[in-house]
């Protein structure tokens, strides 16, 4: 399971809501959620990304985040879109909850959970 901290995630969800677009769960150089449409920096990279706890290549050791991402999602890079109007995502936008993502060989499971006191 991977956890996305609600405080970070709400910024991305708000950007997607403002732009009337989907959010995108990505596993490539880290694991993160971003708005399908959003502001980019001068290098063309998206400004707002919500990284999974332990999977941010700017903050976490490569071997640790890579193994965590691989153990949950496998070795291949991927992306999966989610509708911002999904009740779970809309609820997260209006709450203080975190998002937990679990994967099987065939499904992704998303769940709103109470925030951990040391991640918010």
Secondary structure, 3 states (H helix, E strand, C coil): CEEECHHHHHHHHHHHHHCCCCEEEEECCCEEEEECCCCECCCCCECCCEEECCCCCCCCCHHHHHHHHHHHHCCCCEEEEECCCCHHHHHHHCCCCEEEEEECCCCEEEEEECCCCCCC
